[in-house]
């Protein structure tokens, strides 16, 4: 167990503005839009809104998990197709579900180091484009067949077996942890059992996510957060496809658990959907924003990354928030709003229970008292990933953007955005609306 200590705050990072695409369930509205095009769309929208030139951008960094084969360093491709000069570097980061936060952290570091004054950080993901994989024997056979003579090819054709051509679903492979051997659903079920989180409680939380996301769209909260995307089919998507205004607890309760064990409670309804989408933030120092006459949306004050047991990866926000509070000297009660990515209802509810558990604090965190209580009235107040969706490389950026906009909307000051990470990690970021009100 690592002992964390208070340390000085770094210079604040100004988030001048941010924008995202609509989020669409994979294989639906954005299925024919590449991750590159999604990223290019948010950069174009961001620069147009703030009247910043492509030549003002010093570096670009994007989070992405399912790297396209034709754009391994997808941030560079996005940067160039956005018209940013080719002498401005760009790179891609991957911390699984936290990739969209890792990009912001990386941009902050390059700005602190003086590599650039202005950066764009974001995330992009086309989960519709994650490929099907061939089994190893098919790969070996195809390589042999490619090099074989005509006579040898005839012989190789007799070796083909129909069972070879059952594809391996790369999404399923990617959502299974290679160290603990459990997929993400199994890790969520583990937390549901450990914290005795009922199916009803999970479904109620999922319903709340849909109700809040729908209400936020209806009152125009997301209007300025989302930019439209044109698809190859000639359609324009302008709104998230996930939120269901007519969702009911009864409908959620009828869904079958995804696993077949007798006590299984995780369903498609109380989990986030597989999703396509992108988001980006325009970042610079506070002084740079002032010199350009730009009023930032808000500021990032500190962040923390923490590790935990991969089989309990859903608790990552608790470990990361504990570290953030310890290193900054802040308390949970100092913050007005919170965003915790809704990978699963059970996972978020387990985090809430762990935050207020003295036993968990003493055994898992090495602290005498519980971290504190996060009330539902302060958490994901405009809906979360269960309704909006979770494009894995993008969500971290989206959480920061939505949280800052929620603080503005409510006239509040501080917030923490956090998420769990496959592989057993968590990231937490402290954001503020105004520097002058900081402690």
URJO-V394633 format. One record per pair of residues at least 6 apart in sequence whose ideal C-beta (glycine too) atoms are under 8 Angstrom apart, sorted by the first residue. I is the first residue (numbers start at 1). J is the second residue. If there is no record, write none. Layout:
{{I	J} {I	J}}
//
This chain:
{{1	365} {1	366} {3	366} {4	322} {4	323} {4	326} {4	327} {5	326} {5	327} {6	326} {6	327} {6	328} {6	329} {7	327} {9	301} {9	302} {9	328} {10	108} {10	112} {10	302} {11	112} {11	285} {11	286} {12	286} {12	299} {12	300} {12	301} {12	432} {12	435} {13	104} {13	107} {13	108} {13	111} {13	283} {13	284} {13	285} {13	299} {13	300} {14	283} {14	284} {14	285} {14	286} {14	288} {14	289} {14	294} {14	296} {14	299} {15	281} {15	282} {15	283} {15	296} {15	297} {15	298} {15	299} {15	300} {15	400} {15	401} {15	404} {15	431} {16	50} {16	281} {16	282} {16	283} {16	284} {16	289} {16	294} {16	296} {16	297} {17	46} {17	49} {17	50} {17	281} {17	282} {17	296} {17	297} {18	46} {18	225} {18	279} {18	280} {18	281} {18	282} {18	297} {18	397} {18	400} {18	401} {18	404} {18	405} {19	42} {19	45} {19	46} {19	49} {19	225} {19	226} {19	227} {19	279} {19	280} {19	401} {20	42} {20	225} {20	226} {20	227} {20	277} {20	278} {20	279} {20	280} {20	394} {20	397} {20	398} {20	401} {21	30} {21	38} {21	41} {21	42} {21	226} {21	227} {21	229} {21	237} {21	277} {21	278} {21	279} {22	29} {22	30} {22	226} {22	228} {22	229} {22	237} {22	238} {22	239} {22	240} {22	241} {22	277} {23	240} {23	241} {23	242} {23	275} {23	276} {23	277} {23	388} {23	389} {23	391} {23	398} {24	30} {24	31} {24	237} {24	240} {24	241} {24	242} {24	275} {24	276} {24	277} {24	389} {25	241} {25	242} {25	273} {25	274} {25	275} {25	276} {25	389} {26	127} {26	128} {26	273} {26	274} {26	275} {26	276} {27	128} {28	241} {29	231} {29	235} {29	237} {29	241} {29	276} {30	38} {30	126} {30	128} {30	229} {30	231} {30	237} {30	276} {30	277} {31	126} {31	128} {31	276} {32	231} {32	232} {32	233} {33	126} {33	229} {33	231} {33	232} {33	276} {34	68} {34	71} {34	126} {34	129} {35	64} {35	66} {35	68} {35	71} {35	74} {35	124} {35	125} {35	126} {35	129} {35	278} {35	393} {36	68} {36	71} {36	74} {36	77} {36	78} {36	81} {36	124} {37	229} {38	124} {38	125} {38	126} {38	229} {38	276} {38	277} {38	278} {39	62} {39	74} {39	75} {39	78} {39	82} {39	122} {39	124} {39	278} {39	280} {40	78} {40	81} {40	82} {41	227} {41	229} {41	278} {42	122} {42	124} {42	227} {42	278} {42	279} {42	280} {43	60} {43	78} {43	79} {43	82} {43	84} {43	120} {43	122} {43	280} {44	82} {45	227} {46	52} {46	120} {46	280} {46	281} {46	282} {47	53} {47	54} {47	57} {47	82} {47	282} {50	282} {50	294} {52	118} {52	282} {54	82} {54	83} {54	84} {54	85} {55	84} {55	85} {56	118} {57	79} {57	84} {57	88} {57	116} {57	118} {57	119} {57	120} {58	88} {58	110} {58	115} {58	116} {58	117} {58	118} {58	119} {59	88} {59	89} {59	90} {59	107} {59	110} {59	115} {59	116} {59	119} {59	120} {60	75} {60	76} {60	78} {60	79} {60	82} {60	84} {60	88} {60	89} {60	90} {60	119} {60	120} {60	121} {61	75} {61	90} {61	91} {61	92} {61	93} {61	103} {61	106} {61	107} {61	110} {61	119} {61	120} {61	121} {62	74} {62	75} {62	78} {62	90} {62	92} {62	93} {62	103} {62	121} {62	122} {62	123} {62	124} {62	280} {62	393} {63	92} {63	93} {63	94} {63	95} {63	98} {63	99} {63	100} {63	101} {63	102} {63	103} {63	122} {63	123} {63	124} {63	393} {63	394} {63	396} {63	397} {64	74} {64	75} {64	92} {64	93} {64	94} {64	99} {64	123} {64	124} {64	125} {64	393} {65	94} {65	96} {65	97} {65	99} {65	125} {65	174} {65	392} {65	393} {66	125} {66	126} {66	127} {66	129} {66	130} {66	170} {66	174} {66	392} {66	393} {67	74} {67	92} {67	94} {68	74} {68	126} {68	129} {69	131} {71	77} {72	92} {73	90} {73	91} {73	92} {74	92} {74	124} {75	90} {75	91} {75	92} {75	103} {76	89} {76	90} {76	91} {76	92} {78	90} {78	124} {79	88} {79	90} {80	86} {80	90} {84	90} {88	116} {91	106} {93	99} {93	102} {93	103} {93	106} {94	102} {94	393} {95	101} {95	102} {95	421} {95	425} {95	427} {96	392} {96	421} {96	422} {96	423} {96	425} {97	341} {97	343} {97	390} {97	392} {97	395} {97	396} {97	419} {97	420} {97	421} {97	422} {98	305} {98	396} {98	419} {98	421} {98	425} {98	426} {98	427} {99	123} {99	392} {99	393} {99	394} {99	396} {100	122} {100	123} {100	279} {100	393} {100	394} {100	395} {100	396} {100	397} {100	398} {100	399} {101	303} {101	396} {101	397} {101	399} {101	400} {101	417} {101	419} {101	427} {101	429} {102	396} {102	427} {103	121} {103	122} {103	123} {103	396} {103	397} {104	121} {104	281} {104	283} {104	300} {104	396} {104	397} {104	400} {104	429} {105	303} {105	305} {105	427} {106	121} {107	119} {107	120} {107	121} {107	283} {108	283} {108	300} {108	303} {110	116} {110	119} {111	117} {111	119} {111	283} {111	284} {111	285} {117	284} {117	285} {117	288} {118	282} {118	283} {118	284} {118	288} {119	283} {119	284} {120	280} {120	281} {120	282} {120	283} {121	280} {121	281} {121	283} {121	397} {122	278} {122	279} {122	280} {122	281} {122	394} {122	397} {123	278} {123	279} {123	391} {123	393} {123	394} {123	395} {123	396} {123	397} {123	398} {124	277} {124	278} {124	279} {124	391} {124	393} {124	394} {125	275} {125	276} {125	277} {125	278} {125	391} {125	392} {125	393} {125	394} {126	276} {126	391} {127	171} {127	274} {127	275} {127	276} {127	391} {127	392} {128	276} {130	170} {130	171} {130	174} {131	170} {132	167} {132	168} {132	169} {132	170} {133	167} {133	168} {133	169} {133	170} {133	173} {134	142} {134	164} {134	167} {134	168} {135	164} {135	166} {135	168} {137	164} {138	164} {138	165} {141	156} {141	159} {141	160} {141	164} {144	152} {144	156} {145	153} {145	156} {148	156} {171	274} {172	183} {175	183} {175	184} {175	185} {175	422} {176	182} {176	183} {176	184} {177	183} {177	184} {177	187} {177	310} {177	311} {177	313} {177	422} {177	423} {177	424} {179	310} {179	423} {179	424} {180	187} {180	309} {180	310} {180	311} {180	424} {182	190} {182	310} {182	311} {184	313} {184	343} {184	344} {184	422} {185	258} {185	259} {185	266} {185	271} {185	344} {186	259} {186	311} {187	310} {187	311} {187	312} {187	313} {187	314} {187	347} {188	266} {188	271} {188	314} {188	343} {188	344} {188	346} {188	347} {189	259} {189	261} {189	263} {189	264} {189	265} {189	266} {189	346} {190	311} {190	312} {191	197} {191	312} {191	314} {191	315} {191	346} {191	347} {191	350} {192	202} {192	265} {192	266} {192	346} {192	350} {193	263} {194	312} {194	350} {195	349} {195	350} {195	353} {195	354} {197	265} {197	346} {197	349} {197	350} {197	353} {198	265} {199	253} {199	265} {199	267} {199	270} {200	253} {201	345} {201	349} {202	265} {202	266} {202	267} {202	270} {202	344} {202	345} {202	346} {202	349} {203	249} {203	252} {203	253} {203	267} {203	269} {203	270} {203	345} {204	249} {205	270} {205	345} {205	348} {205	349} {205	386} {206	247} {206	252} {206	269} {206	270} {206	345} {206	386} {206	387} {207	247} {207	248} {207	249} {207	252} {208	376} {209	342} {209	345} {209	380} {209	383} {209	384} {209	385} {209	386} {209	387} {209	388} {210	243} {210	244} {210	245} {210	247} {210	383} {210	386} {210	387} {211	247} {211	383} {212	380} {212	381} {212	382} {212	383} {212	384} {212	387} {213	240} {213	242} {213	243} {213	382} {213	383} {213	384} {213	387} {213	388} {214	243} {214	244} {214	245} {214	383} {214	387} {215	382} {215	383} {216	222} {216	382} {216	383} {217	239} {217	240} {217	243} {218	245} {221	382} {221	405} {221	406} {221	409} {222	239} {222	240} {222	382} {224	405} {225	401} {225	402} {225	405} {226	238} {226	239} {226	240} {228	236} {228	237} {228	238} {229	236} {229	237} {229	238} {230	236} {231	237} {240	387} {240	388} {240	389} {241	389} {242	273} {242	275} {242	387} {242	388} {242	389} {243	383} {243	387} {243	388} {244	387} {251	269} {252	267} {252	269} {252	270} {255	267} {255	268} {255	269} {256	267} {257	264} {257	265} {257	266} {257	267} {258	264} {258	266} {258	267} {258	268} {258	271} {259	266} {265	346} {266	344} {266	346} {270	344} {270	345} {270	346} {270	386} {271	343} {271	344} {271	345} {271	386} {272	341} {272	342} {272	343} {272	344} {272	385} {272	386} {272	389} {272	390} {273	389} {273	390} {274	389} {274	390} {275	385} {275	388} {275	389} {275	390} {275	391} {276	391} {277	389} {277	391} {277	394} {277	398} {278	391} {278	394} {279	394} {279	397} {279	398} {279	401} {280	397} {281	397} {281	400} {281	401} {284	292} {284	294} {286	296} {286	299} {286	435} {289	295} {289	296} {297	401} {297	404} {297	405} {297	408} {298	404} {298	407} {298	408} {298	431} {298	432} {298	433} {298	434} {299	431} {299	432} {299	433} {299	434} {299	435} {300	400} {300	429} {300	430} {300	431} {301	328} {301	430} {301	431} {301	432} {301	438} {302	324} {302	327} {302	328} {302	429} {302	430} {303	324} {303	427} {303	428} {303	429} {303	430} {304	320} {304	321} {304	323} {304	324} {304	327} {304	427} {304	428} {305	320} {305	323} {305	425} {305	426} {305	427} {306	316} {306	319} {306	320} {306	322} {306	323} {306	425} {306	426} {306	427} {306	428} {307	319} {307	424} {307	425} {307	426} {308	315} {308	316} {308	319} {308	424} {308	425} {308	426} {309	315} {309	424} {310	422} {310	423} {310	424} {311	424} {312	424} {313	420} {313	421} {313	422} {313	423} {313	424} {313	425} {314	343} {314	344} {314	346} {314	347} {314	348} {314	350} {314	351} {314	420} {315	347} {315	350} {315	351} {315	354} {315	420} {315	426} {316	418} {316	419} {316	420} {316	421} {316	424} {316	425} {316	426} {316	427} {317	340} {317	341} {317	351} {317	418} {317	419} {317	420} {317	426} {317	428} {318	351} {318	354} {318	355} {318	360} {318	364} {318	365} {318	371} {318	426} {319	364} {319	365} {319	426} {320	418} {320	425} {320	426} {320	427} {320	428} {321	332} {321	355} {321	371} {321	416} {321	418} {321	426} {321	428} {322	361} {322	365} {322	367} {322	371} {323	428} {324	330} {324	416} {324	428} {324	429} {324	430} {325	331} {325	332} {325	371} {326	367} {328	430} {330	430} {330	439} {331	372} {332	355} {332	371} {332	372} {332	373} {332	374} {333	372} {334	414} {334	439} {335	414} {335	415} {335	416} {335	430} {336	378} {336	407} {336	410} {336	412} {336	413} {336	414} {336	415} {337	378} {337	379} {337	381} {337	403} {337	406} {337	407} {337	410} {337	412} {337	414} {337	415} {338	374} {338	378} {338	379} {338	380} {338	403} {338	415} {338	416} {338	417} {338	418} {339	379} {339	380} {339	384} {339	399} {339	402} {339	403} {339	406} {339	415} {339	416} {339	417} {339	418} {340	348} {340	351} {340	374} {340	379} {340	380} {340	384} {340	418} {340	419} {341	348} {341	384} {341	385} {341	390} {341	395} {341	396} {341	399} {341	418} {341	419} {341	420} {342	348} {342	380} {342	384} {342	385} {342	386} {342	390} {343	385} {343	390} {343	419} {343	420} {345	386} {347	420} {348	379} {348	380} {348	384} {351	420} {352	373} {352	374} {352	379} {353	360} {354	360} {354	364} {355	370} {355	371} {355	372} {355	373} {355	374} {356	370} {356	371} {356	372} {356	373} {357	370} {358	369} {358	370} {360	370} {361	367} {361	368} {361	369} {361	370} {361	371} {362	368} {365	371} {381	406} {381	410} {382	402} {382	406} {385	395} {388	398} {395	419} {396	417} {396	419} {396	427} {399	417} {399	418} {399	419} {400	417} {400	429} {400	431} {403	415} {403	416} {403	417} {403	431} {404	415} {404	431} {404	433} {406	412} {406	415} {407	413} {407	414} {407	415} {407	431} {407	432} {407	433} {408	433} {412	433} {413	432} {413	433} {413	434} {413	437} {414	430} {414	431} {414	432} {414	433} {415	430} {415	431} {415	432} {416	428} {416	429} {416	430} {416	431} {417	428} {417	429} {417	431} {418	426} {418	427} {418	428} {418	429} {419	426} {419	427} {420	426} {421	427} {432	438}}
//
